[in-house]
C-alpha cells in the first residue's frame, strides 16, 4: 500500500515545497507554508503500457489539426445588469468561469443574486451556497425583490462531486458557487480553503464548464493584502477575475477587471449599495466631481480612461512649509515615484523650488490613478497650491509630463474632451497632439511643454 505523501504549499503564491520553512523562497512571504496531503491517484494504463511500451490507452482526447477544428461563435447573453455586462466585455460567454472577489460585506452575493434573478428568465439557473443556508438565501432574495424565484434552484453543498451531480440533474446552464473557499474534492484530504483544495476544486469546475458549456460565477475571498485568497493558480484557471471594493466614503462599490479573456482587462463600473440591492451608477463622473461652489487652490480636474470610457476625477494637492529637515511627500491614489518626478521637472524647467515644502496629493473618491495622463493635472494642482491661485472649476487638464518638460498626448483625447463638455466644462488644457479636432462647447488650450502649461495656467486663472 502506498504511503501518504505530504507537501507544504505557500498560501500566497501557491508554490509547493517538500519541507516546511519559515519564509517562502518563491514570494518571500513569511509563515505562509501550510501542510497539505498529496492525493493517492493512479492513472489507468492500458494493456500496451502494461507490456512495457510507451503508449497510453487511458486517453480519451482527440488530436486534430487546427484547420479542422470547427469554430463556434457562441452568442453572449445578458447578466441582467447592463454595467456588469459592459465589464464582462458585452455579456456572459457560455461555458466561461468568472471569479468575483472582494472584501466581506462588499456586496458580492447580493450582486450575483440580482444577476441570477434576471438570467433565470431564459436560462436554467442554480445557486450553490457553501456559507449560508438556503433559508437565508431565500430571505435575502425576497427582501431584494428578485424576479423569477420559482425558476431559481438553490442547494447548500460543499462537495464538488455532489455539485456537479446537481448541475447535471437540473440541467443548469448558469451556476453560482458561493464560495470557492468552501468547496472540497473527495480525493484530497486537506481542509476546505487550503491551497490544494481551492486549486483542485476550481480546476474540476472549469473542466466541467468547458466540456458541458455551463457558465460558472464563483465568489472568492481575499486576504489581508487585498489579494485573492488561495494559490496563484486559481487566477490562471479562471477566464475572468473581477474585484469588488468600496470607495473611501463607503457609499459606492467599484467593480474592476483584473483579467478577462473575453473583453478588456481594464474596465470598471460603479454601484450604489441600497436596502433593495446594488443600484447601477450610469454616470460615475458625477460622483467624483461633486465639489463645492467655492474654488479652492490646489484642485484640478482630469479625465482617466477606464476600459472603454472616460472618467472625470478631481486631483487635490497641498503645499505646506515643512518644519522638518526631510519634507514629506505623501500620495493617496497616485504613484509616489511620479510625484517625485513632477516635483523635479517643476523645479528644473519651471523654476519652482519645493525642496523645503511638504507636498500631499489626493485622488478624490478613493480612485487609484494608474495611467500617466494625470501628470499635468497633478503638476498644475501643486503649482496652484504653491501660488495659492485656484483653478476655475470649468477647466479640464490632462497630459503626460516627460523629464525634458515636454507634454505628451493621451490616448482617446477627443473622447475625454467630449465627456468633459457633457459635464459642463468649458475649457481644457491638453497636449497639442490632442487638440487637432475641436469639440463644440469647450475651448481647447493646446500646450507642448511645461512653460506653455504654466502660461495657460496664468491665462485661465486670470
N, C-alpha and C positions, 0 to 999 in steps of 0.2 A: 504493500500500500504506500502510495507516495506521501511524503511528509508535507505538512502545510508550510508554505513559503510565506515570508513576511518581508515587507519593504517599508521604506519611510518616504513619504511624499510631502513636498512643500505645499502648504495650503495657499500660498500667494501666487507662485508661478507654475505649480504642478510638476516640477522636476522630481524624479524619484531617485533614491539612493539606497544602497544595501545596508547602511547602518545609520544610527542616529548621530546627529552633530548639532551643536548649538546654533550655528549660522549656516544658512543655505548658500552654497558656493555658486549657485546659478543666479540668484537675485539679491544676495547679500542681506536678506531679511533674517532676523533673529527669532529663535524659538518658534519656528513655523513648521518644522518637520513632525508629521504625525504618522504613527504606525498603521499600516493597512495590511490586509490579508490578500495575497495573490490567489485568485480563484483557480481551483484544480480542474482544468478543462483538458479534454483530449480530442484532437482532431480525428474526424472519421477518415480513415485511409482505406482506399480500395485494394483489390487483390494485387494490382500491379505494384503498388507501393510495398505491400507485404512481401512481395517476391524480391524486393531489393532494388527495383527500378525507381526512377525519379518522378514518374507520372503520378498525378494526384486525382483520384476518381471521385473525391467528395465535392468537387467544384460544380456549382450549378449555373455559373455565369457564362455568358457567350461573348466571345471576342468578335468584333465587327470592324469593318473599315469605316472610317469617319464619313466617307461619302455615301455609305449605305444606310447610315442611321437616319431614321425618319425624324424630321424636325417638327415638333409640335408647338404651335403658338397658342399657349393656354391663356384664355381671356381672364383678366383680373376681375375681381368683384369687390364691391364696396364694404367697408367695415361699419358703415352707418354713421361715421363721424368724418366729415369732409377734411378737417385738418389732419386727422390721423391718416386718411388715405393719401394726402399730399406728402406726409413724412415717409410713408411706405413706398412712395415712388409712383403713385397713381392708383393705388388699390392693393388688394391682397392677391398674391400669386398662389394658385392652388399647389399644394404639396410643399409649401415653404415652412420653415421653422424659425420663428421670430422670438427673441428673448427681450423681455421688458423688465428692467431692474430699476431700483430706486430706494430711497430711504423708507423706513417704516412710517406708515401714515401718509405717504405722498399721494396715494390715490390709484395705485396700480390695479388692485382688484376692482375698484369702482369703475375705472375706465374700461377694463376688459368686460365687465358685466354689462355696461352700456352697449359695448360693441356686439357682444354675442346676442343681445336682445334684438338688434337690427339684422344681424346675419341670419338668425333663426327663421326669418320670414321666408327665405328662399333656400337655406341650407340646413341639413341635419346637424345640430349643434350639441356638444357635450361639455359640461363644466366639471372638471376633476379637481376636487379640493383635498389637499393633504394637511391643511392647517385649521380649517373651520368645518363645523358640522353642516349638513345640508339644511338644517333648520335656520342657522344663522344666515346662510346664503339666501334662503327664501325670504327671510325677514328684511334683509337689505335690498333685495330686488324689488319687493313690494313698496318699500319706502322710497326708492328711487323712481318708481313708476316705470319699470322696464316692460317693454312690449313683448308679446308672444311668449309669455311664461309657459303656456301649455305646449310649446314646441321645443323648449329647452330641457334637455336631460341633465341630471346632476347626480354625482356619486362622490362619496368620501372614500378615497382609496389612495394608498401609498405604494402599492406593488405595481411595477411597470408591466409585468406579465398580465396581471388582472386588468389593468387599464387598457392594454391592447385587446384583450378579450372583450371588454365592454364596448370598445370602439367598433370592433368587428360585428358584434351582436346588434348594436344600434345603427350600424352603417353610417357612422358620423363622418362628416366632411370637414367640420370646423371644431377643434378641441382646444380648450384652455386648461393648462396644467398650473395649478397654484399650490405649491411652488416646486421647482426642480430640486431644492434642498431637502424636500421631504420624501422624494421618490427613492425607491430601492429596487435592485435586481436580486433575484434569488440566489444566483451563484456567487455572490460577493458577500462575505461575512462582515464587512465593515459597517459601521453605524451610518444611518441616514445623514446626509450632509457632508460626509467625508469626501475628499477629492476623488477617490476612485469610484464611489457610488454616484456622485454628480456626473462624472465623465461618462460612465457606462450607461447610466440612465438616459442622458442626453443623446448618446450615440444610438441606443436602441430606439428611441422615439424618432430620431432623424432617419434611420434606416426604414422604419415603417412609413414615415411620411413620404419618402422618395419612391418607395415601391407601390404604395397604395394611393398616393395623391391626396393624402389627408393634410390639412393645414393645422399646425400647432402654434398656439400663442402661449409662451412659457413665462411665468413670473420667476424672477431671480432676486436673491438678496444681495446686499453689498456689505463690504467690510468697513472698518473704521477709517480707511483711507479713501472711501467712496469708490472703490473698485469692485468689480463683480466678484462675489464670494465664490470660492471654488477654484479649480485648476484653470490655467490659461487655455487648455484645450477646449473648454466649454465655449469660449468666444470663437474659436476656429470652427467648431462643429456647426453652429447655428448659421442661418442665412442672414440674419439681421440682429443688430444689438441696438436697443433704444433705452435711453436713461431718462427717468422722470425725476425732476427735482423741484424745489421751491425757490421762489425769488426771495430776496433779502427780507421783505416785509411779510412773507408767508401768505400773501393774498393770491398769488398766481402760481401755477405749475408750468414748468417748462419741459417739453419733451424734445430731446436732442438725439440725433442719429450718430452712432459711432461706427457702425458697419451696416452696409446694405448691398446685397448682391443684385438687387432689382431696382435700384434707384440711387439718387445722390446720397453720399455719406456725410453731408454737412447740413442737412435740413433741420429745422426746429419749428415747433408750434407752441402755442400758449393756451392754457385753460384756466378758468376761474373755478375754485372749489366752492360749491354751494351746498345747501342742505339737500337739494334734489340731484346732486351729482356734479360731474365736470361739465362746465359750460365753455364752448369754444370762444376764443378771442380772435375775431376776424381781422382786427386792426391793432396788432401789438405795438406799433409805433406810438399810438396814443397813450399807452401805459407809461412809457419811459419819457414822454415829453410833457407830463402833467406838472408844469412849473408854475411858480407864482407870477403875477403880472409885473413884478418889480425885477429889473435887471440887476444881476449881481456879477461882480468881477470874478474872473476865473472859471466861467462857464462857457462851453462851446458845444454846438450840436454837430454830430457827424452821422454818417449812414454806413452801416455794415451790410455785407452781402451774406445772408443766411440761406444757404442751399440754392433756392431758385427765386428768392425775393429779397428786396431791401428792407432793412430795419433801422429806423432812426433812434438814436440814443443820445443822451447828454453826457458829456465828459466834464468833470469838475476838477479844478486844480487849486491848490492853496500854497502860496509862498509866504514864509514867515521867517523873521530874523532868528537865526539859531543861537542858542545860549550854550552850546557845547562845542568842543573842538571838531567833532565829526558830525556835520549836519545830516539829518535823517532824510532818506529817500524811501517813501512808503507808497505802494500802489495797491489798489483793490480792483481786480478785474483787468489789469493791464500789465504787460510784461515789464518787469523792473529793469531788464537789460536795455530795452528800447527806450525807457525813460532816461537812463543814463546817457544813451546816445543822443537823444533830443537835447538834453541839457548841454552836452559838449558841442553840438552843432550850433546851438543858440549862442554859446559863448565865443566860439571861434569865428563864425561867419556873421553873427548878428551883433556882436559886441556887448552882449548882455551877460554879465558875470553873476552867477548864482552860487558860487562856491561857499559862501557864508550863510546860506539860507536853507531852512528845512523846506522840502517840497513834498506835497501829498497829492496823489492823483486817484480819483474815484470814478468808476463807471456806474452811473445811477441805475438802480433797479436790479443789481446783482448780475448784470450781464458780464460775461467774460469776453474780452476782445482778443481774438486770435489772428486777425489779419492786419496788414501794415497800412491800410488806407486810413486808419485813425491817427497816424503820426502827426499830420499837420494840425488836426484839431487839438491834440494834446499839447503840442508846442504853443499854439496860439492861446490856449487856456492858461498855460503857465505864464506867458507873456502878459495876458490880461490881468492875472492876479498880481504880477510884479508891478505893472504900471497902474493898478487899481482903476482900470478902464473897462467897463462892462461891454461885452459883445452883444449887439442887439439880438433879440430872440428870433428875428426873421432871417438870420444869416446861417447858412449851412457851410460846413468846412469838411473837406476830405482830401487826401493825397498822401503819398508815401514820401518820407524825407530820406535823402541819401547823405552819406558822410561828407560829400562835397557841396552840400546845401541845395542840391537840385531837387525839384519836386516831381515825382514820377506819377504817371496816371494809375488809376484804379480800374479794375475790370467792371464792366456793366455800368459805366459812368452815367450814360443817358438815363438808364432806368433808375439810378439813385436820385438824380436831379428831379425826375418826374414824380417820384414818391414824395420828395420834399415839397414840390409845388402843390401836391394834393393836401399836404398837412399845413399849408398856409405860409410857407417860406417864400420870400420874395427876392432874396439874393443868395448867391453861392460862390464861395472862394474855392476854386477847383484847379487841378493841373491843366495846363494849356491843351494837352492832348485830349482831355475830356470835354473841351469847350468847342469842339468842331460843329456841334449841332445845337441850335437854340431850342429852348423849351418854353412854350407860352406861359406867361405869368411869373417868370422868375428871371432876374438879371444875373448873368454869369460873369464873374470876375476871374479871368484866367491868370495864373501865375506860373512861373518857370523855376524860380529859386526862392531862397529864404528872404532876400531883400525885397523882392516883389510881393511876397506874402505879408511882410511887415508893413509895406506901403499900403496894401489892400486893407490891412487891419486898421491903420490910421484913417483910411477913407470911410470904412463902414462905421467906425466909432465916432467919426465927426470931430 
